[in-house]
């Protein structure tokens, strides 16, 4: 019998849970490093209990895997580098993963890449540095944690010096290191998923529109409501980045679309990503299968859009703490609603699932995806 490859996934949350569905189709064994009760564990994936910040746990995962990859970036980079030096296969590499682990390093590295643009930025060791930056860029400015932030956490919009002082105090309490960047006047936001295999093969999913609420991605729409020139620029930027940084695996590129016409990189994620969820229904291949193909150096799948339009809306825990799963039947009554629940314990503001709807146009798709999400959250 043919030996099935083992992919060691650092993390066992909802991204690993959805990755396991793809692994089943490919007959690939998935072994996740995480905690009992994590989303993937509840779905039955093989679990190795441990921490992504513990070198011994990471080594135990690597020793049982053909390739090590990630569903989050909250990892011990030094331990990952040691595994690489000892001959274990890690995709993406620690050097590439650092672009997502350390956002200031990401800004500095990307600003040195040809044909790639980022917002103006600077270190923010103290309020004097922030004020000096604001004198050049103008208020407001944005303070961001160099590491650990997500879904709006670790981000402070500062209208003036007093707000910057408050943000720096908050950061000091959590021992966070900050940097400052310009507050970009936005016409919109977008994102694009790119995969690159060790063979050098590259595949790019179509650009999507994104909408944030309180710093969390809430809605994603395809086709992106941008010009052909912007879409082509985003595609070329994703390919250029994948080649320049030596990506092996999957990368999400979040983009700021500035009112002045600039297309700026907001963030990178070296893994599957919330903005790519709708490709499961809307594209010829899901990001989850593409991730597995890329890290196993298998031929990459076609990424073409296979429906006229689609929309995804995240399901967020309602204020009353109730579980959206209790209202599943109501959501499924919405025509063409594809409901994905993550099996996570419900709590207010927590991302608990998403809904995708495919339709002839994005207005119809978005309206029905919102309706289904509202029903799950108890709003409709």
Secondary structure as UniProt FT lines:
FT   STRAND          6..10
FT   HELIX           14..26
FT   STRAND          29..34
FT   TURN            36..37
FT   HELIX           39..42
FT   TURN            43..44
FT   STRAND          46..49
FT   TURN            52..53
FT   HELIX           55..63
FT   STRAND          67..70
FT   HELIX           77..85
FT   TURN            86..87
FT   HELIX           94..101
FT   HELIX           103..111
FT   TURN            114..115
FT   STRAND          121..123
FT   HELIX           127..137
FT   STRAND          141..145
FT   TURN            151..154
FT   STRAND          155..158
FT   HELIX           161..173
FT   TURN            174..175
FT   STRAND          178..182
FT   STRAND          186..196
FT   TURN            198..199
FT   STRAND          202..204
FT   STRAND          208..213
FT   TURN            214..215
FT   STRAND          216..222
FT   HELIX           228..245
FT   STRAND          249..258
FT   TURN            259..260
FT   STRAND          263..269
FT   HELIX           274..276
FT   TURN            277..278
FT   HELIX           279..282
FT   HELIX           287..295
FT   TURN            296..297
FT   STRAND          309..316
FT   TURN            319..320
FT   HELIX           324..327
FT   HELIX           328..332
FT   TURN            335..336
FT   STRAND          337..341
FT   TURN            348..349
FT   STRAND          351..359
FT   HELIX           362..377
//
